[in-house]
Amino acid sequence: LRDRAGSRSAGAAGESPAGDWWRRAAVYQIYIRSFADANGDGIGDIDGIRGRLDYLRDLGADAIWITPWYPSPMADGGYDVADYRDIDPMFGSLADAEALVREAHDHGIKVLIDLVPNHTSNRHAWFREAIAAGRGSPERNRYIFRDGRGPGGDEPPNGWPSGFGGSAWERIVEPDGSPGQWYLHWFDVAQPDLNWEDEEVRAEFESILRFWFDRGVDGFRIDVASALVKDPSLPELPLEPPGGGMPDNHPYFDQEGVHDIYRSWRRLAATYTPARVLLGEIHVATAERLVRYLRPDELHGAFNFPFMRTPLEATALRTVIDATLRTHASVGASPTWVLSNHDEIRHATRFGRAYTGIRSRPGDELMPSDLALGRRRSRAAIMLVLALPGCSYLYQGEELGLPEVEDLPGHLRQDPLWEGTGHEIRGRDGCRVPLPWSGEAPPFGFGPPGSVPWLPQPADWVALTAAAEAADPGSMLALYREALRLRRTRPDFAGPTLRWLPSPPGTLLFARGRRMRCAVNFSAQAMPLPAGRSPVLESVPTEAGSLEPDALQPDAAAWFELPEE
Ligand code: BGC
């Protein structure tokens, strides 16, 4: 294993040169509250991650992305940051963070952390100063404050809704006790939006980047990266185009001015050796708009949300894969592929539903899911993802096949969406339940025996612990380990392109390199496979007699090699 980690950074055959590792890395997302709890307070922490680095290396993670770990009142799971240069005591200390970065590097694993530049916590020193300093002050100009409309300024400055329900505006009480201005909070009321027209805000974030880069952090995942700049005239939102999607001229999504921020950050990241990496959470109207963020002087990568939203249907998948590859190639960027994250219903559950796209309507949560089917399709889907050229993002627990926990009692739910929407949307807690590591009963090794995880783990996760799956060659974990190993070591997976080959309706077949082939069958019929192939990996084991020898079952995938011509 040591050899493997070492050869990775040395750029052995079929591997990225060290400098552009992000072009085809497997990045494992750690939702820190729910990964591993070393001190037994029920909440995951930095020492918990330090204790699981062997697991991450053995899985085959090239990098980890850790969700926000800064001091935070946790109004939105840490995406409400009170101090960008420290660690919340519930997660550990700055010294622990530095130790984690060192130890991860010793394991051959890069460390990305989460930057939240669109908004701070309302407990951030800047926000308090903004309230105290009064109207028109430089302190208030760091945020988006406006007078209200109507008599007495009683109505919000415009009709923008918060993403978490209700209005995006909150009125403050001025220091003299009078009813005051309103501030913009696109997310929770505890997450005031920063004003990116303010030079001090820009300078502050460059200083924050340096602070962490100086501590060895390899890069940042940038939260809400396409929405930092707001049209200062704050116009009402345009109507959605017929058929849905994002309108042109949106006043805060994809404003032209946002690109300057990333050009400046890219210059800063390039001053480090090795150069630090910037990855954006970017929601924009089209793939063409997305890759404008990935021009050579901007971000290194962006999450592929259109791919994540695509149902497991061959034509739709091929269309989104082609669009991704074509648009990314046009700017020399490397594509990314992702099935799940901490904001979406876990895909083992989604794929067990008749509707297999992403959470889009509150009612989706109530649709029954056939979990056996969901896991079977998940196995096929990850083999598709890991066969594609580019970078893959894995969300903690998907390698165990964890389902969404859909029956959490309301009083334990912490996602602000739950309260913000008057319990209409259950929210994202169900994909954030602490991981099961080992043992026969909760906390399943998440924390020490007797500790109580911050969200309850289902008793039937006994079969889904990392220890149980590590002992089972047919488990989801075994499939992930083997697929990641092959993806990293087989030279045919190294190139930046794929070649589609003819295949029956409802199926996909493509070549990587000269000999490697990936077949995926989302049709209802068996898919014929060429005779004479050498099997490399199969999502459904083809034990003797269980399968026609040259056919792939429905909802399955296979990697195989063809003989040299
Ligand atoms: C993060 C969410 C968070 C939101 C506000 C996102 O896109 O992924 O978890 O609630 O930004 O910071």
Residues whose N, C-alpha, C, O or C-beta is under 5 A from the ligand:
A	BS01	BGC	D76 Y79 F187 D223 V224 D343
